[in-house]
Amino acid sequence: MVSEVVMPKMGYDMTEGTIVRWVKQEGDEVKHGEVIAEIETTKVTVEVEAYGSGVLRKIMVSEGQTVPVGEVIAVIAGRDEAIPGIEEKSAPAVTEAPRPAASSAEAAVGAKEEPGPRVAASPVARQIARQQGVDLKLIRGTGPGGRIIKEDVEAFLKKRPAEVPRPAPVPTAAAPAAAPLEIPHEERDLSRIRQTIARRMAESKRVAPHFYVTSDINMTEVLKLRQSLNALVEERGKISVTDMLVKAAAKTLREFPEVNASFAEGKLRVYQRINIGIAVALDQGLVTPVIADCDTKPLSQIAHEAKEMVERARTGRLRPEDFTPGTFTISNLGMFDVEEFVAVINPPEAAILAVGSVTARPVVVDGEVKAADRMKVTLSADHRVLDGAVAARFLQRFKLFLEQPLHLVS
């Protein structure tokens, strides 16, 4: 049976992906679920698995090439099975009409791409080069497979040969202003992940009117339960505080479906699945892989999936299913000794929970001062979707689940 492999969509804002490496080659036998390629998105490098079993009959997109989401990148079929129209799906050769000879100034920096084999470059890099009259053949690419990316073109433009004529300055009668004092600094290019974070977070704060509600939770009983449960399992099966937060959030979201929602096209979308993202800090930026259907999974399964997912994120081996669209996000900075903070909503979700450290603090119980393990959480909510009273009741119920933690194993 013919099976087409397409560029997967991971995250609602992903529009294209780049083939980093083909793990399997044409003619190799593959099994369903076996990794056949690695692709790069604006977030991270992800493994692509085979959708069916058979032979990798045709690779449609070469390494280093970027294609839109949904485009066919390979075909799997039986070794002798006919594949109608496979030739039509192959990428056509790119030819360009001859151009007039370049001027001497253009030649110094490289006027435009000359006819011949197409240089591997991202669409943005190609656009900048065309606008600036730069021949891509003069640029060394640093992207996957030597592909030229935006940063390569910008670096080349900064090092234009000095002999290239510059426009003469416009005469002015005014005395030139003194150059501003500049603090010594180092400029660093943003990683693709950091560029995505910058764009999405700016969009979130610009579009979604945020408000914040904070609650202080007694974690004494839930930590005791965690200790008891972990005493019964091996290291790989141990439960983290984050796992218990995910389970508590899932149970709370089931009771408050209006929090498990988003604002889109002037209407509210109330989701029927509870998919919780866990923010994972990497050297190159933040990624938020998702555990799907958390409300239907026991605590032990959530712990197992979360542990494997975080490990894949930190080793650059996330899978397309790890980017199942999320409906709610938890960002836990407690391990960094952060008492409390507020987080920016991960669009298009309506809320995100920021979690601080569990610390022993004095509290008054029945008129007596006692030490208790306390944790502060802050819910950032989209005021287009939620009001303060709903957010407060949500946190009130979330707090109950943690302070009476047997609810988490029921």
C-alpha positions as CSV (number, residue, x, y, z in Angstrom):
1,M,0.0,0.0,0.0
2,V,1.4,3.4,-1.0
3,S,2.0,5.7,2.0
4,E,2.9,9.3,1.6
5,V,5.1,11.0,4.2
6,V,4.4,14.7,4.5
7,M,6.1,17.5,6.3
8,P,4.3,17.4,9.7
9,K,2.8,20.4,11.5
10,M,4.2,20.8,15.1
11,G,2.7,23.8,16.8
12,Y,-0.1,26.0,15.5
13,D,2.3,28.6,14.1
14,M,4.6,26.2,12.1
15,T,4.4,26.8,8.4
16,E,7.5,25.1,7.1
17,G,10.3,22.7,8.0
18,T,13.8,21.8,6.8
19,I,15.1,18.3,6.1
20,V,18.2,18.0,8.2
21,R,19.0,14.3,7.5
22,W,17.5,11.3,5.9
23,V,18.1,8.4,8.3
24,K,16.8,6.0,5.7
25,Q,17.7,6.0,2.0
26,E,15.8,5.1,-1.2
27,G,15.5,1.4,-1.4
28,D,15.7,0.8,2.4
29,E,13.0,-1.3,4.0
30,V,11.1,0.6,6.8
31,K,8.5,-0.4,9.4
32,H,5.6,1.6,10.7
33,G,6.8,3.9,13.5
34,E,10.5,3.7,12.5
35,V,12.5,6.9,12.3
36,I,13.2,7.8,8.7
37,A,14.3,11.5,8.8
38,E,15.1,14.4,11.0
39,I,13.6,17.8,10.4
40,E,14.3,21.2,11.8
41,T,11.5,23.6,12.8
42,T,11.7,27.1,14.3
43,K,11.5,25.3,17.7
44,V,13.7,22.2,17.6
45,T,15.0,19.3,15.6
46,V,12.4,16.5,15.5
47,E,12.4,12.9,14.3
48,V,9.9,11.9,11.6
49,E,8.5,8.3,11.7
50,A,7.2,6.2,8.9
51,Y,3.4,6.3,8.5
52,G,3.4,2.8,7.0
53,S,5.6,-0.3,6.3
54,G,7.3,-1.1,3.1
55,V,10.2,0.3,1.1
56,L,11.3,3.9,0.9
57,R,10.7,4.2,-2.8
58,K,11.2,7.9,-3.3
59,I,12.7,10.8,-1.5
60,M,11.0,13.9,-2.7
61,V,12.9,16.6,-0.7
62,S,16.7,16.6,-0.4
63,E,18.7,17.4,2.8
64,G,18.9,21.1,3.5
65,Q,15.7,21.9,1.6
66,T,12.8,23.7,3.3
67,V,9.2,22.9,2.3
68,P,5.8,24.0,3.6
69,V,3.8,21.9,6.1
70,G,1.8,19.2,4.4
71,E,4.0,18.8,1.4
72,V,5.0,15.3,0.5
73,I,8.6,14.6,1.4
74,A,8.8,10.8,0.7
75,V,6.8,7.9,-0.6
76,I,6.7,4.4,1.0
77,A,5.3,1.4,-0.9
78,G,5.8,-2.2,-1.8
79,R,9.1,-2.9,-3.6
80,D,7.4,-3.7,-6.9
81,E,4.2,-1.7,-6.3
82,A,3.2,0.8,-8.9
83,I,3.1,4.4,-7.7
84,P,1.0,6.4,-10.1
85,G,2.2,9.9,-10.8
86,I,5.4,9.6,-8.7
87,E,7.4,11.5,-11.4
88,E,5.0,14.4,-11.2
89,K,5.7,14.7,-7.4
90,S,9.4,15.1,-7.9
91,A,10.7,18.6,-7.4
92,P,11.1,20.2,-10.9
93,A,14.5,21.5,-11.8
94,V,14.8,25.3,-11.3
95,T,16.0,27.3,-14.3
96,E,16.4,31.0,-14.5
97,A,16.4,33.2,-17.6
98,P,19.8,34.9,-18.5
99,R,20.3,38.3,-16.9
100,P,22.2,41.3,-18.2
101,A,25.9,41.7,-17.3
102,A,26.5,43.1,-13.9
103,S,28.1,46.5,-13.3
104,S,31.5,46.7,-11.7
105,A,30.0,47.7,-8.3
106,E,27.5,44.8,-8.5
107,A,30.3,42.4,-9.3
108,A,32.2,43.4,-6.2
109,V,29.5,42.2,-3.9
110,G,27.8,39.7,-6.3
111,A,25.0,41.2,-8.2
112,K,22.4,38.4,-8.5
113,E,22.3,34.7,-8.8
114,E,23.7,33.5,-12.1
115,P,22.0,30.7,-14.1
116,G,23.0,27.2,-13.0
117,P,22.4,24.8,-10.2
118,R,20.2,26.4,-7.5
119,V,21.9,27.3,-4.3
120,A,20.4,25.8,-1.2
121,A,19.0,28.8,0.8
122,S,16.0,29.6,3.0
123,P,13.3,31.7,1.4
124,V,14.1,34.7,3.7
125,A,17.8,34.5,2.9
126,R,17.0,34.4,-0.8
127,Q,14.7,37.4,-0.6
128,I,17.3,39.5,1.3
129,A,20.0,38.5,-1.2
130,R,17.8,39.5,-4.1
131,Q,16.9,42.9,-2.5
132,Q,20.6,43.6,-1.8
133,G,21.9,42.4,-5.1
134,V,24.0,39.6,-3.5
135,D,25.1,36.5,-5.4
136,L,24.3,33.6,-3.1
137,K,27.2,31.6,-4.6
138,L,29.6,33.9,-2.8
139,I,28.1,33.0,0.7
140,R,29.1,30.1,2.8
141,G,26.0,28.5,4.4
142,T,25.9,27.5,8.0
143,G,22.5,25.9,8.0
144,P,21.7,22.2,7.7
145,G,23.6,20.6,4.9
146,G,25.4,23.9,4.1
147,R,22.1,25.7,3.4
148,I,22.3,29.5,3.5
149,I,20.2,31.1,6.1
150,K,19.2,34.7,6.9
151,E,22.1,35.2,9.3
152,D,24.6,34.1,6.7
153,V,23.4,36.8,4.2
154,E,23.4,39.5,7.0
155,A,26.9,38.5,8.0
156,F,28.1,38.8,4.4
157,L,26.4,42.2,4.0
158,K,28.3,43.5,7.1
159,K,31.6,42.5,5.4
160,R,31.0,44.1,2.0
161,P,34.3,44.9,0.3
162,A,35.4,48.5,1.1
163,E,35.9,49.3,-2.6
164,V,32.2,49.1,-3.3
165,P,31.0,52.7,-4.0
166,R,28.7,54.1,-1.2
167,P,26.2,56.8,-1.8
168,A,27.7,60.3,-1.2
169,P,26.5,62.0,1.9
170,V,23.9,64.8,1.4
171,P,25.5,68.2,2.1
172,T,24.1,69.9,5.1
173,A,24.8,73.3,6.7
174,A,24.2,71.9,10.2
175,A,27.2,70.8,12.2
176,P,27.4,67.0,12.5
177,A,26.0,65.7,15.8
178,A,28.5,64.1,18.1
179,A,28.5,60.3,17.9
180,P,26.6,58.8,20.9
181,L,28.8,57.0,23.5
182,E,28.5,53.3,23.1
183,I,29.0,50.8,25.8
184,P,31.3,47.9,24.6
185,H,29.2,44.9,23.8
186,E,29.0,41.7,21.9
187,E,26.3,41.1,19.4
188,R,24.8,37.6,19.2
189,D,22.5,36.2,16.6
190,L,19.2,34.8,17.9
191,S,18.7,31.1,17.6
192,R,15.6,30.0,15.6
193,I,14.0,29.0,18.9
194,R,14.7,32.3,20.5
195,Q,13.3,34.1,17.4
196,T,10.1,32.1,17.7
197,I,9.8,32.8,21.4
198,A,10.3,36.5,20.8
199,R,7.7,36.6,18.1
200,R,5.1,34.5,19.9
201,M,5.5,36.1,23.4
202,A,5.3,39.6,21.9
203,E,2.2,38.6,20.0
204,S,0.7,37.1,23.2
205,K,1.2,40.2,25.3
206,R,0.0,42.5,22.5
207,V,-3.2,40.5,21.7
208,A,-4.2,38.8,24.9
209,P,-5.1,41.1,27.9
210,H,-3.3,39.3,30.7
211,F,-4.4,39.2,34.3
212,Y,-2.9,37.3,37.2
213,V,-4.2,35.4,40.2
214,T,-1.8,33.9,42.9
215,S,-2.5,31.2,45.5
216,D,-0.3,29.9,48.4
217,I,-0.6,26.1,48.7
218,N,0.2,23.8,51.6
219,M,2.3,21.0,50.0
220,T,3.0,19.0,53.1
221,E,0.5,16.1,52.4
222,V,1.3,15.9,48.7
223,L,5.0,15.6,49.4
224,K,4.3,12.8,51.9
225,L,2.2,11.0,49.3
226,R,4.9,11.4,46.7
227,Q,7.5,10.0,49.0
228,S,5.3,7.0,49.8
229,L,4.6,6.3,46.1
230,N,8.2,6.6,45.1
231,A,9.3,4.1,47.8
232,L,7.4,1.5,45.8
233,V,8.9,2.0,42.4
234,E,12.3,2.0,40.7
235,E,14.1,5.2,39.7
236,R,12.6,5.3,36.2
237,G,9.1,5.2,37.6
238,K,9.5,7.9,40.3
239,I,7.0,10.7,40.4
240,S,8.0,14.4,40.3
241,V,6.3,17.3,41.8
242,T,5.6,18.5,38.2
243,D,3.8,15.2,37.5
244,M,1.5,15.8,40.4
245,L,0.8,19.3,39.3
246,V,-0.1,18.1,35.8
247,K,-2.5,15.6,37.3
248,A,-4.1,18.2,39.6
249,A,-4.4,20.6,36.7
250,A,-6.0,18.0,34.5
251,K,-8.7,17.2,37.2
252,T,-9.3,20.9,37.7
253,L,-9.6,21.6,34.0
254,R,-12.2,18.9,33.8
255,E,-14.3,20.8,36.3
256,F,-13.6,24.2,34.7
257,P,-13.8,23.7,30.9
258,E,-13.9,27.4,30.3
259,V,-10.2,27.5,31.3
260,N,-9.4,24.8,28.8
261,A,-10.3,27.1,26.0
262,S,-9.0,29.8,23.6
263,F,-10.3,33.0,21.9
264,A,-10.4,32.7,18.1
265,E,-12.2,34.7,15.4
266,G,-14.5,36.4,17.9
267,K,-15.6,33.2,19.5
268,L,-14.6,31.0,22.4
269,R,-13.3,27.5,21.6
270,V,-13.8,25.1,24.5
271,Y,-11.7,22.1,24.0
272,Q,-12.9,18.6,24.6
273,R,-9.4,17.2,25.2
274,I,-7.1,18.2,28.0
275,N,-3.6,18.4,26.6
276,I,-1.1,20.0,29.0
277,G,2.2,21.4,27.9
278,I,5.3,21.4,30.1
279,A,7.8,24.2,29.6
280,V,11.3,22.8,29.2
281,A,14.3,25.1,29.3
282,L,17.0,24.2,26.7
283,D,20.3,26.0,26.0
284,Q,18.9,27.5,22.8
285,G,15.5,28.5,24.3
286,L,12.2,27.2,25.7
287,V,10.2,24.4,24.2
288,T,6.8,23.2,25.4
289,P,6.1,19.6,24.5
290,V,2.6,18.3,25.3
291,I,1.1,15.3,27.2
292,A,-2.2,14.5,25.6
293,D,-5.4,13.6,27.4
294,C,-4.0,14.0,30.9
295,D,-7.4,13.7,32.4
296,T,-7.8,10.1,31.3
297,K,-4.3,9.0,32.4
298,P,-3.2,7.7,35.8
299,L,-0.5,9.6,37.7
300,S,2.0,6.8,37.0
301,Q,1.5,7.1,33.2
302,I,1.8,10.9,33.3
303,A,5.1,10.5,35.2
304,H,6.4,8.0,32.7
305,E,5.4,10.0,29.6
306,A,6.7,13.3,31.1
307,K,10.1,11.8,32.0
308,E,10.6,10.4,28.5
309,M,9.3,13.6,26.8
310,V,11.7,15.9,28.8
311,E,14.6,13.6,28.0
312,R,13.8,13.7,24.3
313,A,13.6,17.5,24.4
314,R,17.0,17.8,26.1
315,T,18.6,15.4,23.6
316,G,17.0,16.9,20.5
317,R,14.8,13.9,19.7
318,L,11.3,15.2,20.1
319,R,8.7,13.6,17.9
320,P,5.7,15.1,16.1
321,E,3.3,13.7,18.6
322,D,5.1,15.7,21.3
323,F,3.8,18.8,19.7
324,T,0.1,17.8,19.9
325,P,-1.8,21.1,20.2
326,G,-1.8,22.1,23.9
327,T,-4.8,23.5,25.8
328,F,-3.0,24.5,29.0
329,T,0.6,25.0,30.0
330,I,2.6,24.6,33.3
331,S,5.9,26.4,33.8
332,N,7.7,25.2,36.9
333,L,10.8,27.2,38.0
334,G,10.8,25.8,41.5
335,M,14.0,23.9,41.0
336,F,15.8,27.2,40.5
337,D,14.8,28.5,43.9
338,V,12.3,30.9,42.5
339,E,9.6,31.9,45.1
340,E,7.0,33.1,42.6
341,F,6.8,34.6,39.1
342,V,4.3,35.3,36.3
343,A,4.4,33.6,32.9
344,V,3.3,34.8,29.5
345,I,0.4,32.9,28.0
346,N,1.3,30.4,25.3
347,P,-1.0,31.3,22.4
348,P,-3.6,30.3,21.5
349,E,-4.3,28.9,25.0
350,A,-6.3,30.9,27.6
351,A,-4.1,30.3,30.6
352,I,-0.7,29.2,31.9
353,L,0.3,28.3,35.5
354,A,3.6,29.5,36.9
355,V,5.0,27.4,39.8
356,G,7.5,28.5,42.3
357,S,9.6,26.6,44.9
358,V,8.3,24.5,47.7
359,T,9.8,26.1,50.9
360,A,9.3,25.6,54.6
361,R,7.6,28.7,56.0
362,P,6.0,29.6,59.3
363,V,2.2,29.5,59.2
364,V,-0.5,29.9,61.8
365,V,-2.5,26.8,62.5
366,D,-5.2,26.8,65.2
367,G,-3.6,29.8,66.8
368,E,-0.1,28.3,66.8
369,V,2.8,29.0,64.6
370,K,4.1,25.9,62.8
371,A,6.4,25.1,59.9
372,A,4.8,24.0,56.7
373,D,5.9,23.3,53.1
374,R,4.3,26.0,51.0
375,M,4.3,26.7,47.3
376,K,3.0,29.8,45.4
377,V,1.4,29.4,42.0
378,T,0.2,32.2,39.7
379,L,-2.3,31.7,37.0
380,S,-1.9,34.1,34.0
381,A,-5.3,34.3,32.2
382,D,-6.6,35.8,29.0
383,H,-9.3,38.3,30.1
384,R,-11.1,37.8,26.7
385,V,-11.9,34.2,27.9
386,L,-11.9,34.4,31.7
387,D,-12.9,36.7,34.5
388,G,-11.1,37.0,37.8
389,A,-13.8,35.1,39.7
390,V,-13.5,32.0,37.5
391,A,-9.7,32.1,37.7
392,A,-9.9,32.3,41.5
393,R,-12.3,29.4,41.8
394,F,-10.0,27.4,39.4
395,L,-7.0,28.0,41.7
396,Q,-9.1,27.2,44.8
397,R,-10.0,23.8,43.4
398,F,-6.5,23.2,42.2
399,K,-5.3,23.9,45.7
400,L,-7.7,21.4,47.2
401,F,-6.5,18.6,45.0
402,L,-2.9,19.2,46.2
403,E,-3.8,19.7,49.8
404,Q,-5.9,16.5,49.7
405,P,-3.7,14.6,47.4
406,L,-5.5,11.2,47.5
407,H,-7.7,12.8,44.8
408,L,-4.6,12.5,42.5
409,V,-4.5,8.7,42.7
410,S,-8.2,8.1,42.5
